[in-house]
Amino acid sequence: MSGKVFALITALFSGVAMAVQGGMNSALGKIIGLLEATFVVHGTATVIVAAAVFLLNMGNGNLGRAGEAPWYLFLGGMIGVLITYGVVASIPRVGACLATTAIVVGQVSTAMLIDHFGLFGLQKIPFTWVQLVGLALLAAGAKLMLR
């Protein structure tokens, strides 16, 4: 299996996990509250990742280089909180399918810009009209989900 195929399969399973997680987090939010659920989700994740890095030595061993990273790269944690809160808040109101569809449209359109401009030091992948058609079809599919 090629590296690209493995990466796509990994991404597919990540999408499955995100949909399941969104439903679970939203159900938790109904019981304990939106911010409280966001806190529990990130607290649990912190404990699990800390165990993987410090107890199981699963990391790359480069945590000491954190000071070399530009400051804005550390905003990912804050953005993760916003993502979790947004998912927890939206799914109970519009359902997992519609919320996830909107999330995917937002992800893909933003990812196209990140690729096109090579943001965050990533390789530049130019925006093409075919991608624009794909995004339009994705958005049209999202609109159909509203019905």
N, C-alpha and C positions, 0 to 999 in steps of 0.2 A: 504494500500500500504506500502510495507516494505521500510526501509530507503535506502537500496541499489537501489531499483527500482526507488525511487524518485530521488536519486542522478544521476542515469543513464539518466532519463528523463531530468533532469536539464542540464546535460552535452550535451545531444542531442540538446536541445534548444540553448545552448551556441554555439554549432557548427553552427547551423542555423544563429544565430546572427553574428558570426564571418564572415561567407561567405557574408552576406548582408553588414556588415560593411566594409569588404575589397573592395567590389565593389563601395560602396559609397565613401570611402576614396580615392580610385583610381580616381574616376570621379572628386572629388574635387581637387586632385593633378594635374590633367590635366589642370584645370582652374587656380589655384593659385600657383602651384609649389609643389614639393615633401616635402621639409622641412616645407614650409608654411602650407601645409595640416596636416602634423604631429603635428605642433604647435597648429593649430586650434582644432584638435581632442583631444589632451591632455589638452588643455586649457578648452574646453567644459566639458570634463570628470572631471577635477578638480573642476569646479564650481558646477557641479551636485553632486559630492560626498561630497563636503564641505557643500552644502545645506542639504544633507541627514544626515550628522553627526552633524552639529552645529545647524541647524534650526529645523530639524525634530527629532533630538535625536534618530536616527536609529542605531547608532553604539553600541558597547558593553561597551563603557565608559572607555576603557583601553589605550587611546592614550597617556596618561601620562607615560606609561610603555615603550614607544618607546626606551628610553635610555638603557633598559635591553637587547634589541635584538642585536645579533652580527652585526657588521658593514656590512658584505657582504649581509645580507638580505635586505638592503636598495638599492641594485643594481637593484631590480626588476623594479623600475621606469625607469632606464636607458635602461634596456632590453626591456621594453614596448615601448620605443621610437624606438629602433632598429627594433622591430617586426612591428610596424606601418609603419615605413619607408620602410621596406622590402616588406610588402604587397602592399603599395601604388606604389612602384617601379616595382614590378613583375607582377601584374595583367594586366596592360595595354599591357605588352609585350607578355605574354603567355596565357592570359585569366584567368578568375576566377576559372574554373574547374581545369586546370592543376596546377596553382599556389597553390590552396587549397590542391590538392592531394600531392604536394611536401611538403607543410606545415605539413600535417597530417603524412607523412612518417617521417619527422624530429621530430615531436612531439612524436610519438609513440616510435621511437628508443631511443630518449633521456629519455623519461619517463621510459622505461625499465631499463635503467642504474640507474636512480634516485631510482626506486623501489628496484633494486637488491642490491645497496649499502646503501640504507636507507639514502640518502643524505638529508641535511637540517633538520635532526631530524625526518624524516618520518619513518614509519614502514618499515622494510626490507621485501621485497617480492621477493624470489629467482627467478632468470631467469631460464626458462625451455626450453627444445628443442621444445615443442609445441609452445611457444611464438616465437621462432626463425622461425618456419615454418609460423606462422601467419605474422610475419614481412616480410618474403620473399614473401608471397602471396600479401601482401600490396604493396611492392615494385614492384612486377610483374604487379599488377593492375595499378600502377603509370606509368610504362613503356608502357602499352597498351594505356593509355590516351595520350601518345605522338603521336600516329598514327592518 
